[in-house]
Amino acid sequence: MTMAYDVEAGRARRFLFAVGLASVLHWSVMAALMGAGAGAHLATALGALAGAFFNYLLQFQFTYRARTSHRRAVPAYLLTCVAAWSLNSLFFWLFFRIADRPLPAQLLATSGVAAVNYLIYTRWVFYESR
């Protein structure tokens, strides 16, 4: 194996770890807000915002060790978030039509979106960090 492969594999592992932590934060905020009486839609929306913010910080500092400016990375990241939300909806619709079960459909959609996000983050959002 080459050194470039090792670097990429390490980055992919850090990406998955960061996404996992951001997801835990999303779900935790959602659960706390629902426990406090907030509706599910508001709770998941606020949880998603918290998770997205935390994910940006983790990806910038931990996964990519970015040297680019936040002024450049934040707009690209926000655009990627909008695209990911749309892609998740499309993937979920497609996989739900095939599987007719929400959990497998969402697991497949999440996996697909994560793979696309990794490529976009690596090739565009945090590209200058290389």
N, C-alpha and C positions, 0 to 999 in steps of 0.2 A: 504494500500500500504506500501511497505517496503522502508527503506532508500535507499537500492541499486537501487530500481526502480526509485526513485526520482533523484538519482545521474545520472542514465543512461538517463532518460528523459531530464534532464538539459543538459547533454552532447549532446544529439541528437539535441536539439534546438540550441545550440551554433554551432554545426556542420553546420546545415542548414543556419544559419545566416552568418557564415563565407563563405560558398560556395556562397551564394547570393552576398556578397560584392566582392568576387573574380570575380564572373561573371560580375558584373557591371564594374569592372576595365577592364576586358577583352574586353567587348563591347565598353567601352569608349575609350580605346587605339585604338581599331580597327576603330571606327568612326573618331577619330582625325587623324589617319594616312591616312584614305581614303579621308578625307576632305583636307588633305595636298597633295593629288595626288598619294598616294601609291596604288598599286593594292590590290584587296580584299584578295587574298591568302596570300600575305606578311603581310597585316594588321592584318588578323585574327591569323596568326602564331605568330606575335610579341605580339598581345593582349593576346593570350593564354599563352605565356611565362610569361608575366607580371602577369596574373591572377594566374598561377600556383605558382609563387614565393610568391605572396601575400597570397595565400591560405595556403601555407606551414607555413608561419609566423603566420597566424591566428590560424591554427589548433594546431601548437606547443604551442603557448603562451595562447591562449584564450580558445579553445575547450578542449584540453587535459591537459593543464597546465603541459606540459612535463618536466620531470626531467632527461630524457635520454640525451645523448650528440647529437649534430648535426652531429658529425662524424658517429654515428650509424643511426640516423633518416633520414638524407638526402639521402643516397643511397637507403634505403627502400622506401622513398617517390618517388624518381625518377623512380624506378622500377614500383611502383604503377601507376605513371602517364602514363608510356608506356603501361601497362596492361589496364588501363582505356581507353586510346585512342583506343586500339585494340578492347576492349569490346564495346565501343560506336559504332565503325564501324560495328561490328557484329550485335548489337541490332538494329541499324538504318536499316541495310540491311533487317533483319528479319521483323521488324515492317513496313517498307515501302512496302515490298512484301504483307503483310496482308492488310494494310490500303490504300496503293497506294496514300498517301498524305504525303508530307515531314514534315509539322509542327507536326501533331500528332505522326508521327514516331519518330521525334527528341525529343519531350516531353517525350515519353515513354522510349526512349533510355537514355536520361539524368537522368530520375528517377531511372532506373535500375542501371546505373553506379554509381549514388550517393549512393544508398543503398549498393552496393558492396564495394565502397570506404569506407563508414562508418565502415563496418565490418572489412576490411583490416586495416584501420588506428587503430581501437580499439584493434584488436587482434595481430597486428604485428608492424606497423610503430611506434606507440606511446605507445606500450604495457608497457614498463618499467615505464611509468609515473604514473601507478596506485599505 
